[in-house]
Amino acid sequence: MPRVKRVDLITDLTQLAQKSTLQFRHSACVFEGRRVLSKGYNTQSLHAEVSAMWNSNVKALKGKDIQVIRIGANNELRNSRPCNLCIAKLKEKGIRKVYYSTDYGYIECEWVGEM
């Protein structure tokens, strides 16, 4: 996948989240540096984080990062901090950091091991 700037990534993830038919529309991407490895969005059976990890062709996700966003009715950024089950999956796969949107339109970052 191509290298992208962070602003372009948020735009891409916003467009991807629009594919979700659920009330809370999330999307996520696994990346390393500026290189996007895979993307996914939430469905009735998968959270966006898990979808992005499953869509990855990379066998070892250890040391990779993930970005998750949620969009509101007007495509504004909303809180998308991963749930406890997704945090457990991120830890299991060795994801290093998670970046997620907040209700204030910011992107927060946390080390997965400290969540």
Z-matrix of the N, CA and C atoms (Angstrom, degrees):
N
C 1 1.451
C 2 1.526 1 108.68
N 3 1.328 2 116.23 1 157.18
C 4 1.465 3 119.96 2 -175.55
C 5 1.521 4 113.15 3 -73.40
N 6 1.330 5 114.13 4 161.97
C 7 1.465 6 120.92 5 173.22
C 8 1.521 7 107.66 6 -81.17
N 9 1.326 8 116.82 7 140.17
C 10 1.463 9 120.46 8 -177.68
C 11 1.521 10 110.80 9 -135.30
N 12 1.316 11 115.24 10 156.23
C 13 1.458 12 121.49 11 172.08
C 14 1.518 13 107.94 12 -82.23
N 15 1.316 14 117.10 13 155.08
C 16 1.466 15 122.00 14 -177.54
C 17 1.532 16 111.42 15 -57.54
N 18 1.347 17 117.91 16 -41.61
C 19 1.469 18 120.76 17 -179.77
C 20 1.522 19 110.11 18 -63.62
N 21 1.333 20 116.88 19 -42.73
C 22 1.461 21 120.43 20 178.19
C 23 1.525 22 110.99 21 -64.20
N 24 1.309 23 116.58 22 -35.42
C 25 1.459 24 120.92 23 179.11
C 26 1.525 25 110.94 24 -63.73
N 27 1.314 26 117.44 25 -43.00
C 28 1.467 27 120.69 26 178.50
C 29 1.523 28 110.09 27 -63.36
N 30 1.326 29 116.71 28 -40.43
C 31 1.470 30 120.46 29 177.07
C 32 1.524 31 110.32 30 -62.08
N 33 1.334 32 117.00 31 -46.15
C 34 1.469 33 121.14 32 178.75
C 35 1.525 34 111.54 33 -61.51
N 36 1.330 35 116.38 34 -42.82
C 37 1.464 36 119.91 35 -179.52
C 38 1.524 37 111.59 36 -68.78
N 39 1.325 38 117.27 37 -33.45
C 40 1.468 39 120.52 38 175.83
C 41 1.524 40 109.83 39 -62.52
N 42 1.324 41 116.60 40 -44.88
C 43 1.468 42 120.45 41 178.44
C 44 1.526 43 111.11 42 -64.41
N 45 1.322 44 116.93 43 -39.11
C 46 1.461 45 120.42 44 178.98
C 47 1.526 46 111.29 45 -66.42
N 48 1.332 47 117.51 46 -40.85
C 49 1.469 48 121.15 47 179.60
C 50 1.523 49 111.44 48 -62.10
N 51 1.320 50 117.13 49 -27.42
C 52 1.464 51 120.82 50 179.02
C 53 1.528 52 112.04 51 -65.06
N 54 1.323 53 117.80 52 -17.47
C 55 1.469 54 121.16 53 177.14
C 56 1.526 55 112.23 54 -73.32
N 57 1.318 56 116.62 55 -22.43
C 58 1.462 57 120.09 56 -179.32
C 59 1.525 58 109.58 57 -67.86
N 60 1.321 59 115.65 58 136.61
C 61 1.466 60 120.70 59 178.88
C 62 1.526 61 111.67 60 -95.95
N 63 1.321 62 116.79 61 4.55
C 64 1.459 63 121.33 62 -177.19
C 65 1.527 64 111.37 63 -86.90
N 66 1.321 65 115.71 64 164.32
C 67 1.464 66 120.67 65 178.77
C 68 1.530 67 110.86 66 -62.83
N 69 1.327 68 117.06 67 -42.90
C 70 1.463 69 122.13 68 178.35
C 71 1.524 70 107.62 69 -100.86
N 72 1.322 71 116.08 70 107.20
C 73 1.468 72 121.63 71 -173.33
C 74 1.530 73 110.23 72 -98.53
N 75 1.334 74 114.83 73 113.26
C 76 1.463 75 122.19 74 -178.50
C 77 1.528 76 109.45 75 -117.32
N 78 1.322 77 115.71 76 153.17
C 79 1.460 78 121.52 77 168.18
C 80 1.520 79 107.68 78 -143.07
N 81 1.319 80 115.23 79 161.51
C 82 1.466 81 119.88 80 -177.26
C 83 1.516 82 109.68 81 -150.67
N 84 1.324 83 114.89 82 157.84
C 85 1.460 84 119.75 83 172.59
C 86 1.519 85 109.31 84 -143.18
N 87 1.315 86 114.54 85 142.82
C 88 1.459 87 122.08 86 173.30
C 89 1.522 88 105.73 87 -93.85
N 90 1.328 89 116.45 88 133.80
C 91 1.462 90 118.83 89 -178.80
C 92 1.522 91 111.30 90 -144.91
N 93 1.315 92 113.62 91 163.31
C 94 1.464 93 122.09 92 175.58
C 95 1.523 94 106.40 93 -136.40
N 96 1.325 95 116.36 94 114.55
C 97 1.464 96 119.73 95 -173.67
C 98 1.518 97 109.17 96 64.47
N 99 1.327 98 116.58 97 -124.12
C 100 1.470 99 120.41 98 176.68
C 101 1.526 100 111.69 99 -101.62
N 102 1.313 101 117.39 100 8.45
C 103 1.464 102 121.38 101 -176.63
C 104 1.524 103 110.82 102 -98.64
N 105 1.316 104 115.86 103 117.57
C 106 1.467 105 121.61 104 177.61
C 107 1.525 106 108.64 105 -80.15
N 108 1.329 107 116.27 106 127.94
C 109 1.461 108 121.69 107 -177.79
C 110 1.519 109 112.52 108 -98.24
N 111 1.331 110 117.25 109 -33.83
C 112 1.464 111 120.79 110 179.30
C 113 1.520 112 109.66 111 -166.08
N 114 1.328 113 114.95 112 160.62
C 115 1.467 114 121.57 113 179.02
C 116 1.522 115 109.25 114 -135.50
N 117 1.318 116 115.69 115 161.64
C 118 1.453 117 121.04 116 175.32
C 119 1.513 118 110.27 117 -165.45
N 120 1.318 119 115.79 118 165.22
C 121 1.468 120 120.88 119 176.60
C 122 1.521 121 108.65 120 -138.47
N 123 1.333 122 115.34 121 164.74
C 124 1.459 123 118.83 122 -174.64
C 125 1.526 124 112.09 123 -79.74
N 126 1.329 125 113.22 124 144.38
C 127 1.460 126 122.43 125 174.82
C 128 1.525 127 106.32 126 -130.21
N 129 1.316 128 116.81 127 -176.85
C 130 1.462 129 118.98 128 179.47
C 131 1.521 130 112.09 129 -64.60
N 132 1.332 131 117.57 130 -23.80
C 133 1.464 132 119.29 131 -176.47
C 134 1.529 133 114.47 132 -109.56
N 135 1.338 134 118.71 133 -8.74
C 136 1.464 135 120.75 134 -177.45
C 137 1.519 136 111.68 135 -138.58
N 138 1.312 137 116.02 136 137.22
C 139 1.461 138 120.02 137 170.23
C 140 1.526 139 107.66 138 -78.39
N 141 1.319 140 116.93 139 156.44
C 142 1.465 141 122.16 140 -175.84
C 143 1.525 142 112.18 141 -58.91
N 144 1.337 143 117.26 142 -39.24
C 145 1.461 144 120.82 143 -179.08
C 146 1.530 145 110.98 144 -62.04
N 147 1.323 146 115.82 145 -45.61
C 148 1.467 147 120.85 146 -179.62
C 149 1.524 148 109.92 147 -67.21
N 150 1.325 149 116.83 148 -40.53
C 151 1.460 150 121.21 149 177.54
C 152 1.526 151 110.92 150 -58.93
N 153 1.324 152 116.98 151 -45.86
C 154 1.470 153 120.78 152 179.88
C 155 1.527 154 111.14 153 -63.42
N 156 1.333 155 117.23 154 -40.15
C 157 1.469 156 119.58 155 179.24
C 158 1.527 157 110.85 156 -67.69
N 159 1.335 158 117.70 157 -40.46
C 160 1.463 159 121.32 158 179.49
C 161 1.519 160 111.84 159 -66.74
N 162 1.338 161 116.98 160 -32.66
C 163 1.464 162 120.96 161 -179.02
C 164 1.526 163 112.86 162 -77.83
N 165 1.305 164 116.69 163 -4.68
C 166 1.462 165 120.71 164 -176.86
C 167 1.522 166 111.18 165 -77.34
N 168 1.327 167 115.92 166 135.87
C 169 1.463 168 121.09 167 173.09
C 170 1.521 169 111.09 168 -86.10
N 171 1.312 170 115.76 169 -5.59
C 172 1.460 171 121.01 170 -179.47
C 173 1.521 172 108.48 171 -78.79
N 174 1.319 173 117.19 172 123.37
C 175 1.461 174 120.23 173 -178.81
C 176 1.518 175 111.51 174 -69.85
N 177 1.316 176 116.11 175 -40.29
C 178 1.462 177 120.18 176 -178.44
C 179 1.525 178 109.82 177 -107.45
N 180 1.320 179 116.26 178 111.58
C 181 1.464 180 120.91 179 178.45
C 182 1.524 181 111.58 180 -89.19
N 183 1.330 182 116.18 181 -3.53
C 184 1.462 183 120.49 182 -178.10
C 185 1.530 184 110.01 183 -58.18
N 186 1.345 185 114.37 184 129.91
C 187 1.456 186 120.32 185 178.32
C 188 1.514 187 114.83 186 86.42
N 189 1.322 188 116.95 187 -4.27
C 190 1.465 189 120.34 188 178.20
C 191 1.527 190 108.83 189 -85.15
N 192 1.328 191 116.31 190 165.78
C 193 1.460 192 122.39 191 177.79
C 194 1.521 193 109.19 192 -114.45
N 195 1.330 194 115.83 193 163.51
C 196 1.462 195 120.83 194 178.04
C 197 1.522 196 109.00 195 -136.40
N 198 1.312 197 115.75 196 143.01
C 199 1.460 198 121.20 197 174.51
C 200 1.520 199 107.85 198 -119.61
N 201 1.328 200 115.52 199 134.53
C 202 1.461 201 122.11 200 -178.19
C 203 1.521 202 108.28 201 -127.95
N 204 1.325 203 116.30 202 133.94
C 205 1.462 204 119.11 203 173.55
C 206 1.519 205 109.43 204 -130.31
N 207 1.315 206 114.77 205 158.35
C 208 1.463 207 122.23 206 171.98
C 209 1.510 208 105.98 207 -129.93
N 210 1.323 209 116.20 208 140.36
C 211 1.460 210 119.96 209 178.11
C 212 1.521 211 110.31 210 -116.12
N 213 1.317 212 114.73 211 146.77
C 214 1.454 213 121.68 212 177.47
C 215 1.520 214 111.08 213 -89.58
N 216 1.316 215 116.24 214 -170.12
C 217 1.462 216 122.70 215 -176.88
C 218 1.524 217 112.77 216 -59.35
N 219 1.324 218 116.83 217 -31.30
C 220 1.470 219 121.29 218 -179.70
C 221 1.526 220 111.78 219 -105.01
N 222 1.317 221 116.29 220 24.45
C 223 1.462 222 124.25 221 -179.98
C 224 1.524 223 114.16 222 63.76
N 225 1.340 224 117.38 223 18.27
C 226 1.458 225 120.47 224 175.71
C 227 1.528 226 108.65 225 -78.47
N 228 1.324 227 116.06 226 151.66
C 229 1.461 228 120.12 227 178.85
C 230 1.519 229 110.41 228 -69.30
N 231 1.313 230 115.53 229 138.31
C 232 1.464 231 123.13 230 178.22
C 233 1.533 232 107.94 231 -128.75
N 234 1.334 233 116.33 232 171.84
C 235 1.462 234 120.94 233 -177.67
C 236 1.531 235 111.34 234 -63.65
N 237 1.313 236 115.34 235 129.15
C 238 1.469 237 119.72 236 178.95
C 239 1.524 238 112.12 237 -134.83
N 240 1.326 239 116.82 238 29.53
C 241 1.470 240 118.83 239 177.30
C 242 1.530 241 107.97 240 -59.28
N 243 1.331 242 117.57 241 130.66
C 244 1.465 243 119.93 242 -176.33
C 245 1.530 244 112.84 243 -58.30
N 246 1.328 245 114.57 244 146.80
C 247 1.463 246 120.60 245 176.21
C 248 1.528 247 109.28 246 -73.47
N 249 1.319 248 116.85 247 169.97
C 250 1.468 249 121.28 248 -177.73
C 251 1.526 250 112.94 249 -61.29
N 252 1.330 251 117.64 250 -36.52
C 253 1.465 252 119.78 251 178.60
C 254 1.524 253 110.96 252 -66.74
N 255 1.332 254 116.97 253 -40.92
C 256 1.469 255 120.10 254 178.18
C 257 1.523 256 110.97 255 -68.50
N 258 1.326 257 116.85 256 -37.80
C 259 1.465 258 119.94 257 177.00
C 260 1.528 259 109.61 258 -59.67
N 261 1.331 260 116.78 259 -42.15
C 262 1.466 261 120.59 260 178.14
C 263 1.530 262 110.88 261 -61.45
N 264 1.331 263 117.46 262 -41.55
C 265 1.471 264 121.59 263 178.52
C 266 1.524 265 110.87 264 -65.71
N 267 1.344 266 116.52 265 -41.33
C 268 1.466 267 120.52 266 178.64
C 269 1.527 268 110.32 267 -61.31
N 270 1.333 269 116.15 268 -42.49
C 271 1.470 270 120.62 269 178.20
C 272 1.525 271 110.56 270 -64.55
N 273 1.332 272 115.88 271 -43.93
C 274 1.467 273 121.31 272 -179.32
C 275 1.531 274 111.39 273 -58.37
N 276 1.321 275 116.69 274 -38.93
C 277 1.469 276 121.74 275 -177.91
C 278 1.524 277 112.90 276 -85.81
N 279 1.328 278 117.04 277 -7.14
C 280 1.459 279 120.06 278 177.51
C 281 1.514 280 114.99 279 82.14
N 282 1.340 281 116.52 280 20.17
C 283 1.469 282 119.95 281 176.89
C 284 1.527 283 107.88 282 -61.65
N 285 1.313 284 116.40 283 134.87
C 286 1.464 285 122.40 284 -172.99
C 287 1.521 286 112.87 285 -82.09
N 288 1.334 287 117.38 286 -56.43
C 289 1.468 288 121.92 287 -177.85
C 290 1.517 289 109.97 288 -131.90
N 291 1.327 290 115.46 289 151.17
C 292 1.458 291 120.79 290 173.54
C 293 1.525 292 108.05 291 -121.09
N 294 1.316 293 114.44 292 131.32
C 295 1.460 294 122.74 293 174.14
C 296 1.523 295 105.86 294 -108.30
N 297 1.325 296 117.57 295 132.68
C 298 1.462 297 119.44 296 -177.87
C 299 1.525 298 110.51 297 -143.92
N 300 1.319 299 114.75 298 152.01
C 301 1.467 300 120.46 299 -179.34
C 302 1.524 301 110.35 300 -78.78
N 303 1.340 302 114.66 301 156.08
C 304 1.464 303 121.47 302 177.97
C 305 1.521 304 109.13 303 -119.85
N 306 1.329 305 115.48 304 168.95
C 307 1.465 306 120.58 305 176.98
C 308 1.523 307 112.41 306 -65.55
N 309 1.318 308 117.08 307 -13.88
C 310 1.465 309 121.43 308 -177.90
C 311 1.526 310 112.23 309 -96.35
N 312 1.335 311 116.93 310 6.05
C 313 1.456 312 121.16 311 177.98
C 314 1.514 313 114.46 312 83.29
N 315 1.329 314 116.93 313 10.97
C 316 1.460 315 121.62 314 179.18
C 317 1.523 316 110.41 315 -98.01
N 318 1.321 317 114.74 316 166.09
C 319 1.456 318 121.44 317 171.08
C 320 1.526 319 107.16 318 -111.63
N 321 1.323 320 116.46 319 120.54
C 322 1.465 321 122.79 320 177.12
C 323 1.525 322 108.46 321 -96.53
N 324 1.308 323 116.29 322 158.38
C 325 1.462 324 121.53 323 177.61
C 326 1.522 325 109.14 324 -133.32
N 327 1.334 326 115.99 325 135.19
C 328 1.464 327 121.37 326 175.42
C 329 1.521 328 108.93 327 -136.76
N 330 1.331 329 115.34 328 145.30
C 331 1.456 330 120.44 329 170.58
C 332 1.525 331 106.92 330 -71.63
N 333 1.317 332 117.24 331 128.53
C 334 1.464 333 120.91 332 -177.49
C 335 1.524 334 110.89 333 -60.12
N 336 1.316 335 118.13 334 -39.41
C 337 1.457 336 121.69 335 -179.26
C 338 1.512 337 114.08 336 -62.59
N 339 1.331 338 117.28 337 -18.27
C 340 1.464 339 121.53 338 -179.38
C 341 1.525 340 112.99 339 -102.39
N 342 1.306 341 116.62 340 4.59
C 343 1.470 342 120.00 341 -178.44
C 344 1.521 343 110.25 342 -86.54
